Amino acid sequence: MDVILRELFTTPIGLLAIFTIVFMVAMGLFLLIRFWKKAHE
């Protein structure tokens, strides 16, 4: 497990994977909130 975490946080590919996951979650939340507001109009 230590090797996986070290590779995830220190290599460029690992950092790109973390950024991609965070971006997708943020975009999903943004769209969910936006559609929820539009539905209640």
C-alpha positions, -999 to 999 in steps of 0.1 A, spaced: 0 0 0 29 23 8 43 19 -27 10 27 -43 5 59 -23 41 70 -29 37 65 -67 3 82 -67 15 114 -50 51 116 -64 49 106 -101 34 129 -128 10 102 -139 -2 97 -103 -7 135 -99 -26 136 -132 -49 108 -120 -56 126 -87 -63 159 -106 -86 140 -131 -106 124 -103 -110 157 -84 -120 175 -116 -147 149 -125 -162 150 -90 -163 188 -90 -178 189 -124 -204 164 -114 -214 184 -83 -215 216 -104 -238 200 -130 -260 184 -103 -265 217 -85 -272 235 -118 -297 210 -130 -314 209 -96 -319 247 -96 -332 246 -132 -357 218 -122 -371 240 -95 -378 270 -117 
